[in-house]
Amino acid sequence: MFAVSPRSFPPMSKLPKPESGPTFESALGELESIVAKMEDGQLSLEHSLAAYKRGAELLKLCQAQLADAQQQVKVLESGALKNFAGGAED
């Protein structure tokens, strides 16, 4: 088991503000919507190209946010998580 010290987390007011732009969830939702419209086959060629371009931008944004989250997890695992020596070893 692992225990995380409450002192290892900054107060909520001290957490960094998210960057401007869509959140991961909103970008993923928009990307799913674009894919559904393209799969429907009702877009003109011009609209399909524009949708593909926007989808590629959203995919890049999502991948960057996931990579950032993975890096944050690695930092937490290497520094903040400690083995928990609970009292269940009786």
N, CA, C and O atoms as a GROMACS GRO file, in nm:
protein
  360
    1MET      N    1   0.084  -0.118   0.000
    1MET     CA    2   0.000   0.000   0.000
    1MET      C    3   0.088   0.124   0.000
    1MET      O    4   0.204   0.119   0.041
    2PHE      N    5   0.033   0.232  -0.044
    2PHE     CA    6   0.104   0.359  -0.046
    2PHE      C    7   0.022   0.461   0.032
    2PHE      O    8  -0.101   0.456   0.033
    3ALA      N    9   0.091   0.551   0.095
    3ALA     CA   10   0.025   0.661   0.164
    3ALA      C   11   0.080   0.790   0.109
    3ALA      O   12   0.199   0.801   0.080
    4VAL      N   13  -0.005   0.888   0.094
    4VAL     CA   14   0.036   1.018   0.046
    4VAL      C   15   0.014   1.117   0.159
    4VAL      O   16  -0.094   1.126   0.216
    5SER      N   17   0.117   1.190   0.189
    5SER     CA   18   0.108   1.288   0.294
    5SER      C   19   0.026   1.406   0.247
    5SER      O   20   0.049   1.457   0.137
    6PRO      N   21  -0.071   1.453   0.327
    6PRO     CA   22  -0.150   1.569   0.287
    6PRO      C   23  -0.062   1.692   0.267
    6PRO      O   24  -0.099   1.783   0.193
    7ARG      N   25   0.053   1.694   0.333
    7ARG     CA   26   0.142   1.809   0.319
    7ARG      C   27   0.208   1.814   0.182
    7ARG      O   28   0.264   1.916   0.146
    8SER      N   29   0.202   1.705   0.106
    8SER     CA   30   0.266   1.703  -0.025
    8SER      C   31   0.181   1.771  -0.133
    8SER      O   32   0.228   1.789  -0.245
    9PHE      N   33   0.057   1.809  -0.100
    9PHE     CA   34  -0.029   1.876  -0.196
    9PHE      C   35  -0.044   2.022  -0.158
    9PHE      O   36  -0.068   2.054  -0.041
   10PRO      N   37  -0.030   2.113  -0.256
   10PRO     CA   38  -0.051   2.254  -0.225
   10PRO      C   39  -0.199   2.279  -0.200
   10PRO      O   40  -0.284   2.204  -0.248
   11PRO      N   41  -0.231   2.387  -0.127
   11PRO     CA   42  -0.372   2.421  -0.110
   11PRO      C   43  -0.436   2.446  -0.247
   11PRO      O   44  -0.367   2.485  -0.341
   12MET      N   45  -0.566   2.423  -0.258
   12MET     CA   46  -0.634   2.437  -0.385
   12MET      C   47  -0.611   2.575  -0.447
   12MET      O   48  -0.602   2.586  -0.569
   13SER      N   49  -0.602   2.678  -0.365
   13SER     CA   50  -0.581   2.813  -0.417
   13SER      C   51  -0.442   2.828  -0.477
   13SER      O   52  -0.419   2.921  -0.555
   14LYS      N   53  -0.348   2.741  -0.442
   14LYS     CA   54  -0.212   2.750  -0.492
   14LYS      C   55  -0.188   2.664  -0.616
   14LYS      O   56  -0.081   2.671  -0.676
   15LEU      N   57  -0.287   2.584  -0.656
   15LEU     CA   58  -0.271   2.499  -0.773
   15LEU      C   59  -0.264   2.587  -0.898
   15LEU      O   60  -0.331   2.690  -0.904
   16PRO      N   61  -0.184   2.546  -0.997
   16PRO     CA   62  -0.176   2.627  -1.118
   16PRO      C   63  -0.308   2.628  -1.193
   16PRO      O   64  -0.380   2.528  -1.196
   17LYS      N   65  -0.337   2.740  -1.253
   17LYS     CA   66  -0.459   2.754  -1.332
   17LYS      C   67  -0.441   2.678  -1.463
   17LYS      O   68  -0.332   2.680  -1.520
   18PRO      N   69  -0.547   2.611  -1.511
   18PRO     CA   70  -0.535   2.542  -1.638
   18PRO      C   71  -0.507   2.644  -1.749
   18PRO      O   72  -0.550   2.759  -1.742
   19GLU      N   73  -0.432   2.599  -1.851
   19GLU     CA   74  -0.403   2.687  -1.962
   19GLU      C   75  -0.532   2.721  -2.034
   19GLU      O   76  -0.630   2.646  -2.030
   20SER      N   77  -0.531   2.837  -2.100
   20SER     CA   78  -0.650   2.873  -2.175
   20SER      C   79  -0.665   2.776  -2.292
   20SER      O   80  -0.567   2.719  -2.340
   21GLY      N   81  -0.786   2.757  -2.334
   21GLY     CA   82  -0.814   2.660  -2.439
   21GLY      C   83  -0.905   2.552  -2.385
   21GLY      O   84  -0.941   2.553  -2.267
   22PRO      N   85  -0.943   2.461  -2.472
   22PRO     CA   86  -1.037   2.357  -2.428
   22PRO      C   87  -0.975   2.260  -2.328
   22PRO      O   88  -0.855   2.234  -2.332
   23THR      N   89  -1.058   2.210  -2.241
   23THR     CA   90  -1.013   2.106  -2.149
   23THR      C   91  -0.999   1.977  -2.227
   23THR      O   92  -1.048   1.965  -2.340
   24PHE      N   93  -0.932   1.879  -2.167
   24PHE     CA   94  -0.918   1.749  -2.233
   24PHE      C   95  -1.055   1.691  -2.265
   24PHE      O   96  -1.078   1.640  -2.375
   25GLU      N   97  -1.146   1.700  -2.170
   25GLU     CA   98  -1.278   1.640  -2.188
   25GLU      C   99  -1.356   1.708  -2.300
   25GLU      O  100  -1.421   1.641  -2.380
   26SER      N  101  -1.350   1.843  -2.306
   26SER     CA  102  -1.424   1.912  -2.411
   26SER      C  103  -1.360   1.888  -2.548
   26SER      O  104  -1.431   1.874  -2.648
   27ALA      N  105  -1.226   1.883  -2.554
   27ALA     CA  106  -1.159   1.855  -2.680
   27ALA      C  107  -1.191   1.714  -2.729
   27ALA      O  108  -1.216   1.694  -2.848
   28LEU      N  109  -1.192   1.618  -2.638
   28LEU     CA  110  -1.225   1.481  -2.675
   28LEU      C  111  -1.370   1.471  -2.723
   28LEU      O  112  -1.399   1.400  -2.820
   29GLY      N  113  -1.460   1.540  -2.655
   29GLY     CA  114  -1.600   1.540  -2.698
   29GLY      C  115  -1.618   1.600  -2.836
   29GLY      O  116  -1.694   1.547  -2.918
   30GLU      N  117  -1.548   1.710  -2.863
   30GLU     CA  118  -1.556   1.772  -2.996
   30GLU      C  119  -1.496   1.678  -3.102
   30GLU      O  120  -1.550   1.666  -3.212
   31LEU      N  121  -1.387   1.614  -3.067
   31LEU     CA  122  -1.324   1.520  -3.160
   31LEU      C  123  -1.418   1.404  -3.192
   31LEU      O  124  -1.429   1.364  -3.308
   32GLU      N  125  -1.484   1.350  -3.091
   32GLU     CA  126  -1.581   1.242  -3.114
   32GLU      C  127  -1.694   1.288  -3.204
   32GLU      O  128  -1.741   1.212  -3.289
   33SER      N  129  -1.739   1.412  -3.185
   33SER     CA  130  -1.847   1.467  -3.267
   33SER      C  131  -1.802   1.480  -3.413
   33SER      O  132  -1.878   1.450  -3.506
   34ILE      N  133  -1.679   1.526  -3.433
   34ILE     CA  134  -1.626   1.540  -3.568
   34ILE      C  135  -1.618   1.403  -3.637
   34ILE      O  136  -1.656   1.389  -3.753
   35VAL      N  137  -1.568   1.304  -3.565
   35VAL     CA  138  -1.556   1.170  -3.621
   35VAL      C  139  -1.693   1.116  -3.660
   35VAL      O  140  -1.709   1.057  -3.767
   36ALA      N  141  -1.792   1.137  -3.574
   36ALA     CA  142  -1.927   1.089  -3.605
   36ALA      C  143  -1.983   1.155  -3.730
   36ALA      O  144  -2.044   1.088  -3.813
   37LYS      N  145  -1.961   1.286  -3.745
   37LYS     CA  146  -2.010   1.357  -3.864
   37LYS      C  147  -1.939   1.307  -3.990
   37LYS      O  148  -2.001   1.291  -4.095
   38MET      N  149  -1.809   1.284  -3.978
   38MET     CA  150  -1.735   1.237  -4.095
   38MET      C  151  -1.777   1.095  -4.132
   38MET      O  152  -1.788   1.064  -4.251
   39GLU      N  153  -1.799   1.011  -4.033
   39GLU     CA  154  -1.842   0.873  -4.061
   39GLU      C  155  -1.982   0.869  -4.121
   39GLU      O  156  -2.015   0.776  -4.194
   40ASP      N  157  -2.063   0.969  -4.090
   40ASP     CA  158  -2.198   0.977  -4.143
   40ASP      C  159  -2.196   0.996  -4.294
   40ASP      O  160  -2.290   0.957  -4.363
   41GLY      N  161  -2.090   1.057  -4.345
   41GLY     CA  162  -2.076   1.073  -4.489
   41GLY      C  163  -2.158   1.185  -4.551
   41GLY      O  164  -2.174   1.188  -4.673
   42GLN      N  165  -2.211   1.275  -4.470
   42GLN     CA  166  -2.296   1.380  -4.522
   42GLN      C  167  -2.224   1.514  -4.540
   42GLN      O  168  -2.285   1.613  -4.579
   43LEU      N  169  -2.092   1.518  -4.513
   43LEU     CA  170  -2.017   1.642  -4.528
   43LEU      C  171  -1.965   1.655  -4.670
   43LEU      O  172  -1.928   1.557  -4.734
   44SER      N  173  -1.962   1.778  -4.718
   44SER     CA  174  -1.900   1.803  -4.849
   44SER      C  175  -1.749   1.783  -4.836
   44SER      O  176  -1.696   1.773  -4.725
   45LEU      N  177  -1.681   1.778  -4.948
   45LEU     CA  178  -1.537   1.761  -4.946
   45LEU      C  179  -1.471   1.876  -4.869
   45LEU      O  180  -1.382   1.852  -4.788
   46GLU      N  181  -1.514   1.997  -4.894
   46GLU     CA  182  -1.457   2.114  -4.826
   46GLU      C  183  -1.478   2.105  -4.674
   46GLU      O  184  -1.387   2.131  -4.597
   47HIS      N  185  -1.599   2.068  -4.634
   47HIS     CA  186  -1.628   2.054  -4.490
   47HIS      C  187  -1.553   1.936  -4.430
   47HIS      O  188  -1.511   1.943  -4.314
   48SER      N  189  -1.537   1.830  -4.506
   48SER     CA  190  -1.462   1.714  -4.457
   48SER      C  191  -1.316   1.750  -4.431
   48SER      O  192  -1.259   1.710  -4.330
   49LEU      N  193  -1.257   1.827  -4.523
   49LEU     CA  194  -1.118   1.869  -4.504
   49LEU      C  195  -1.104   1.960  -4.383
   49LEU      O  196  -1.009   1.948  -4.306
   50ALA      N  197  -1.198   2.052  -4.366
   50ALA     CA  198  -1.195   2.142  -4.250
   50ALA      C  199  -1.213   2.062  -4.121
   50ALA      O  200  -1.146   2.089  -4.021
   51ALA      N  201  -1.303   1.964  -4.123
   51ALA     CA  202  -1.326   1.880  -4.005
   51ALA      C  203  -1.203   1.797  -3.974
   51ALA      O  204  -1.168   1.780  -3.857
   52TYR      N  205  -1.137   1.744  -4.077
   52TYR     CA  206  -1.016   1.666  -4.057
   52TYR      C  207  -0.906   1.752  -3.994
   52TYR      O  208  -0.837   1.708  -3.902
   53LYS      N  209  -0.891   1.873  -4.044
   53LYS     CA  210  -0.790   1.965  -3.990
   53LYS      C  211  -0.818   1.995  -3.843
   53LYS      O  212  -0.728   1.992  -3.760
   54ARG      N  213  -0.943   2.025  -3.811
   54ARG     CA  214  -0.979   2.054  -3.672
   54ARG      C  215  -0.958   1.930  -3.585
   54ARG      O  216  -0.910   1.940  -3.472
   55GLY      N  217  -0.993   1.814  -3.637
   55GLY     CA  218  -0.973   1.689  -3.563
   55GLY      C  219  -0.826   1.664  -3.533
   55GLY      O  220  -0.791   1.621  -3.424
   56ALA      N  221  -0.740   1.692  -3.631
   56ALA     CA  222  -0.596   1.674  -3.610
   56ALA      C  223  -0.545   1.769  -3.502
   56ALA      O  224  -0.461   1.730  -3.420
   57GLU      N  225  -0.596   1.893  -3.499
   57GLU     CA  226  -0.558   1.989  -3.395
   57GLU      C  227  -0.602   1.940  -3.257
   57GLU      O  228  -0.527   1.948  -3.160
   58LEU      N  229  -0.725   1.890  -3.250
   58LEU     CA  230  -0.778   1.841  -3.122
   58LEU      C  231  -0.702   1.718  -3.075
   58LEU      O  232  -0.676   1.703  -2.955
   59LEU      N  233  -0.667   1.630  -3.167
   59LEU     CA  234  -0.591   1.511  -3.133
   59LEU      C  235  -0.455   1.549  -3.075
   59LEU      O  236  -0.411   1.493  -2.975
   60LYS      N  237  -0.390   1.644  -3.136
   60LYS     CA  238  -0.260   1.691  -3.088
   60LYS      C  239  -0.273   1.750  -2.948
   60LYS      O  240  -0.189   1.725  -2.861
   61LEU      N  241  -0.378   1.829  -2.926
   61LEU     CA  242  -0.402   1.889  -2.795
   61LEU      C  243  -0.426   1.781  -2.690
   61LEU      O  244  -0.370   1.788  -2.580
   62CYS      N  245  -0.507   1.682  -2.722
   62CYS     CA  246  -0.536   1.573  -2.627
   62CYS      C  247  -0.409   1.493  -2.595
   62CYS      O  248  -0.384   1.459  -2.480
   63GLN      N  249  -0.330   1.464  -2.698
   63GLN     CA  250  -0.207   1.389  -2.676
   63GLN      C  251  -0.111   1.467  -2.587
   63GLN      O  252  -0.046   1.408  -2.500
   64ALA      N  253  -0.102   1.598  -2.606
   64ALA     CA  254  -0.014   1.681  -2.524
   64ALA      C  255  -0.061   1.682  -2.379
   64ALA      O  256   0.020   1.673  -2.287
   65GLN      N  257  -0.192   1.693  -2.358
   65GLN     CA  258  -0.245   1.695  -2.222
   65GLN      C  259  -0.225   1.560  -2.154
   65GLN      O  260  -0.195   1.555  -2.035
   66LEU      N  261  -0.240   1.451  -2.228
   66LEU     CA  262  -0.216   1.318  -2.171
   66LEU      C  263  -0.069   1.299  -2.135
   66LEU      O  264  -0.038   1.243  -2.030
   67ALA      N  265   0.020   1.345  -2.222
   67ALA     CA  266   0.164   1.335  -2.193
   67ALA      C  267   0.199   1.415  -2.068
   67ALA      O  268   0.280   1.370  -1.987
   68ASP      N  269   0.139   1.533  -2.054
   68ASP     CA  270   0.163   1.615  -1.935
   68ASP      C  271   0.112   1.545  -1.809
   68ASP      O  272   0.179   1.545  -1.706
   69ALA      N  273  -0.005   1.485  -1.818
   69ALA     CA  274  -0.060   1.412  -1.703
   69ALA      C  275   0.028   1.293  -1.666
   69ALA      O  276   0.050   1.265  -1.548
   70GLN      N  277   0.079   1.222  -1.767
   70GLN     CA  278   0.168   1.109  -1.740
   70GLN      C  279   0.295   1.155  -1.670
   70GLN      O  280   0.345   1.088  -1.580
   71GLN      N  281   0.348   1.268  -1.713
   71GLN     CA  282   0.469   1.321  -1.650
   71GLN      C  283   0.442   1.359  -1.505
   71GLN      O  284   0.525   1.334  -1.418
   72GLN      N  285   0.327   1.418  -1.479
   72GLN     CA  286   0.291   1.454  -1.342
   72GLN      C  287   0.279   1.331  -1.254
   72GLN      O  288   0.320   1.333  -1.138
   73VAL      N  289   0.223   1.223  -1.308
   73VAL     CA  290   0.210   1.098  -1.232
   73VAL      C  291   0.348   1.042  -1.200
   73VAL      O  292   0.372   0.995  -1.089
   74LYS      N  293   0.440   1.046  -1.298
   74LYS     CA  294   0.576   0.997  -1.274
   74LYS      C  295   0.642   1.076  -1.161
   74LYS      O  296   0.710   1.018  -1.076
   75VAL      N  297   0.623   1.207  -1.161
   75VAL     CA  298   0.682   1.290  -1.056
   75VAL      C  299   0.622   1.253  -0.921
   75VAL      O  300   0.694   1.241  -0.822
   76LEU      N  301   0.492   1.234  -0.917
   76LEU     CA  302   0.427   1.196  -0.791
   76LEU      C  303   0.475   1.059  -0.743
   76LEU      O  304   0.502   1.040  -0.625
   77GLU      N  305   0.484   0.965  -0.835
   77GLU     CA  306   0.528   0.830  -0.796
   77GLU      C  307   0.671   0.829  -0.745
   77GLU      O  308   0.704   0.751  -0.656
   78SER      N  309   0.755   0.913  -0.800
   78SER     CA  310   0.896   0.912  -0.759
   78SER      C  311   0.922   0.992  -0.632
   78SER      O  312   1.022   0.969  -0.565
   79GLY      N  313   0.834   1.085  -0.597
   79GLY     CA  314   0.864   1.169  -0.482
   79GLY      C  315   0.763   1.168  -0.371
   79GLY      O  316   0.802   1.172  -0.254
   80ALA      N  317   0.636   1.164  -0.401
   80ALA     CA  318   0.534   1.183  -0.299
   80ALA      C  319   0.481   1.053  -0.241
   80ALA      O  320   0.429   1.052  -0.129
   81LEU      N  321   0.492   0.945  -0.314
   81LEU     CA  322   0.435   0.820  -0.266
   81LEU      C  323   0.538   0.743  -0.186
   81LEU      O  324   0.651   0.723  -0.230
   82LYS      N  325   0.500   0.702  -0.071
   82LYS     CA  326   0.589   0.625   0.020
   82LYS      C  327   0.521   0.494   0.055
   82LYS      O  328   0.398   0.485   0.055
   83ASN      N  329   0.600   0.392   0.086
   83ASN     CA  330   0.541   0.268   0.134
   83ASN      C  331   0.467   0.293   0.264
   83ASN      O  332   0.516   0.364   0.352
   84PHE      N  333   0.350   0.237   0.274
   84PHE     CA  334   0.267   0.257   0.392
   84PHE      C  335   0.285   0.138   0.485
   84PHE      O  336   0.257   0.024   0.448
   85ALA      N  337   0.331   0.165   0.605
   85ALA     CA  338   0.347   0.060   0.706
   85ALA      C  339   0.228   0.069   0.800
   85ALA      O  340   0.236   0.130   0.906
   86GLY      N  341   0.118   0.006   0.759
   86GLY     CA  342  -0.002   0.010   0.840
   86GLY      C  343   0.006  -0.084   0.959
   86GLY      O  344   0.096  -0.167   0.969
   87GLY      N  345  -0.088  -0.069   1.047
   87GLY     CA  346  -0.089  -0.152   1.169
   87GLY      C  347  -0.156  -0.287   1.149
   87GLY      O  348  -0.189  -0.353   1.247
   88ALA      N  349  -0.177  -0.329   1.024
   88ALA     CA  350  -0.247  -0.456   0.998
   88ALA      C  351  -0.153  -0.576   1.005
   88ALA      O  352  -0.195  -0.688   0.973
   89GLU      N  353  -0.030  -0.558   1.045
   89GLU     CA  354   0.065  -0.670   1.050
   89GLU      C  355   0.072  -0.732   1.190
   89GLU      O  356   0.182  -0.757   1.240
   90ASP      N  357  -0.038  -0.756   1.251
   90ASP     CA  358  -0.041  -0.815   1.386
   90ASP      C  359  -0.045  -0.964   1.378
   90ASP      O  360  -0.048  -1.031   1.481
   0.00000   0.00000   0.00000
